[in-house]
Amino acid sequence: MSTRKLLRVFLIIFLFITVQSCTGTEDKEEKATFKQLPELQEIEPEKPVKIKLKRNNDGEYSWDISGGDAEEVIKIDKRLREDLKIK
């Protein structure tokens, strides 16, 4: 009889240990964190250059240019003047 009691005690201890190891409350996994990169926050989308081309009754052209980048506006204005031969 004592071997059966001893076997039951070992069985209970074994079950207790396996249940404890399966239901551990330790957070071994890292929690998800989201980091924002500062260089991505500083980038602003470029505004496209918009051109409104007009032609009067004499066949002369004029235009209105708007955009976010001044260098790009000047470059396009120069190109329009060359293409339309306006001085």
N, C-alpha and C positions, 0 to 999 in steps of 0.2 A: 504494500500500500504506500509506503513512503516513496518509492520510486515514481509512482503515479503522481503523487503530490508534487514531487520535485520536477517532474516532467511538465506538469501544469504551470508551475511557477516560471520555468524557463520559457514555456510557450507564451505566457502572458507578457513576460519581459520582452521577448522577441517581437511580439505584436505591438507592444507599446513603442518600442524603438523604431520599427518600420513606419508606424503611423506618424510619429513625431518627425521623422525625416521627410515624409511626403507632404506634410502640412506645415512646413517651416514658414515663419512670418517675416523672414529677412528679405529685404529688397535687394536682390542680387543684380537685377537689371537696372540699367541707367534710365532715368526718365528722359523723355524727348524734350530737347530744348531747341528753340529757334533763335538763331542769331542773325541780326541784320548787318549786312556789310555796309560800311559807311560810303564806299565808293559807288555803290548802287543807289544810295539815297541822293547823291549829289547830281546824278545824271538827269537832265531835263530833256524831253523830246524837242527836236528842232521844229520850228514852225516853217512850213513850206513857203516859198516865195510865190506870191500871187500877182499875176500880170493882167491888167485890163487894157487891152489894145483897142484904140479908137482910130477911126479914119473919117476925115471931114470930106466935104464936097469937092475940094480941090485936089484930093488924092494924097493929102499929107497925113502922116500918122502921129499919134500921141499916145501915151500910156500912163497908167498909174501902177506903181510897183509897191507892194507891201510884203513884209516878211520879218522874221525874227533876227536874222543875221545881216548886219549892215554890209559886211564885205561881200556876201552873196548877192545882195540887192545891187551894189555898185557893179559887180561883175556882170550881172545880167543886163543892167542898163547899158553898159559899154558894148556888150554884144548886140543888143537891139539897135543901138546907134550905128554900129558897123554894118549890120545886116540890112538896115533900112536906109543907110547912107544919109544920116542926119548929123549935122555938125552942131 
